[in-house]
Amino acid sequence: MGKQIDVKPKLLILSMLLLSALHTQASAGGLTAGLLNSSKGFGLSIDYVASDIIYNSYNVYADIYGMISGRYSTPGIKAYYLHYNRLASFSYKEASCGLFLGPGASIGYVRDMGSEDFGTMLSADIALSLRVSFKRNIDLEFGTVAELGFHAINTANGVQMGIYNNGLLQALQPTLKIMARF
């Protein structure tokens, strides 16, 4: 019989590390906080804006793979970090826009395409986003994240590990973030 892995302590430790990093960065620069919405899931996002050309994004969301179709009724949970660098920018009247690209990492307890069971996923990420900052302290971000990683499931025969299929298949599903600037 395979050893059962409890993911909850790992997610708690990850959350504590993210909050610690946010606390350290909050004293040095600007923060935005808001909602993350996508056909992949919904959740919370906090971004630390280091400068006009760099920002770090910390996200936690409910992964709703298979729920919209009615196949499943319970969401998974995923957390990810992204470090964005500006590729281009322009301004127009009441808003400034930036095109950003950056690497990151994800961890979660989710289902994957081809699997009925929840499992732990871990991935290296690459993200592209268009961020619009309005003068009234509101930011909108439209982006996408590709995740290259693995998905591990506990079975009666031990741990079954494979490529995290949804990380690549869902890369074309965009995410919209609505953020308040502090």
N, C-alpha and C positions, 0 to 999 in steps of 0.2 A: 504494500500500500504506500502511496506517495505521501510525502510530508506536506501538510497544509501550511501555506504561508499567509500570515495575517498582514494585510496591506495597510490597515488603519494606523498602526504606529508609524509606519514609514511616511504616510501622508501627513500625519501630525507633525513629524520632525521637519518635513519639507515646508509645511505652512509656517512653522516657527522660524526657519531659516529665511524664508521670504519676508516675513514681518520684520525680522532683525535687519535685513538688508534695506528694507524700506525706511525703517527708523533712522538708520545711518544716513541714507541719502536724502531724507526729508529735510535735514538741517542744512544741506548744501545746495539745494535747487528747488525748482518748481514741481508740483505734483498735479496730476489730473486723475480723477476717479470717476467711474461710471459703469455702464452696462454693456455687456458683450452679447450680441445677438447673431444667430446664424441658424441655418437648417441643421447644423451639426450639434448645436446646443446653445445654452444661454447661461450667463453668469456675471461675474464681477471682474473689473479690470482696474488696475492702478498703474499709472505710468509716471516714472520719474524723468522729467525733462532736464537733461544735463546742460544742453545748449540748443541753439537753433538747428544744429546738424546731428545731434545724438540724443536718443532717449531709450530708456529701458522699460519694458512692459512686463508686468506680473499679472497673470490671469488664472482664475479658477472658475470652472464651469461644469454644469451637468451635461454629460454626453448623452444625447438622446437617440443614438443609433438604433433604428428599428422601432422606435416608439411612434413616429408619425404614421407609419404603415399599419400600426396595431400589432405588430409581431411580438413586441415586448412591452411590459408595463413599468419596468424599473430602469431609471437612468444610471449610467456610470458616473464617475467623477474624474476630472482631469485638471492638472495644473501645468502651466507652462510659463517659461521665461523667454523673452526675446530682447536682443540688443540691436536697435535700429541705427543705421547711418543714412544720412540724407544723400540722395542721388541728384535731385533737382528741386528747385523751388520757384514759385512766382506768387505775386500778390495781385489782388483785384478788389478794389473798393474796400469793403468791410472785412475781408478775409485774406489770410495767407495760406498757401498750399505747399505741401512738400511731398515728394515721392521718396519713400524710404525702403531700404533693403537690409536684412540682417539675419544673423544666425540665432539659434536658441536651443532649448531642450524642453522635453515634456515628460511627465510621469502621470500615470493614472491607473484606475481600476475600472476597466471598460470591457464591452464586448467587441469582437472584431468580425468582419465579414467572413463567413465560412465556419463560425464557431457559435454555439448556442450559449456558452458559459462565459461568465466574467473572468477576466484575467488581468495580470499586471502588465502594463505597457511602459516602455521607456524608449525615447527617440531623440535623435538629433534633428533639429528643425531649420528650415529656411523660410523667411517670410518676406512678403512684399506688401506695402500699404501706401495708400494715398491719404494724407492727413490734412484736414481743413481746419484752421484755427480762426475763429471769429473774434472780433474785438470785445464781445460781450462775455468773455470767459467760458465759451463753449467750444469744444472740439468734436469733430466728426471724423471717424477713421473707417475707411473701406479697404479691406485687405484680405489676404489669403495666406495660409500656412501649409507647407508640405512637411510631413513628418516621416523620416526614414528610421525605422526602429524595429523592435521585436515585441511580441505579445506572448506571455507565458501563462499557461492554465494548469492548475492542479487536477490531475486525473487519478484514477485508481491505480494506474501503472506508473505514477510519478509525474514529474513536471513535463508538459508538452510545450515546446517553444517553437515559434515560427515568426515570419515577417509580419509586422503590423500592417495589414492590407489597407485598412481605412485611412491610415496616415497619408498614403499616396492617392488613393481613390477619392478621398474627400478634399483634396488640395484645391480643386476647382470650385468648391462651395465657398462663396465669400462670407466674410464676417463684417458686421457693422458695429462699431463702438460709438456710443454717445457719452461724452465725457465732460465733466465740469472742471475748470482750471482753478487751482488755489494758489 
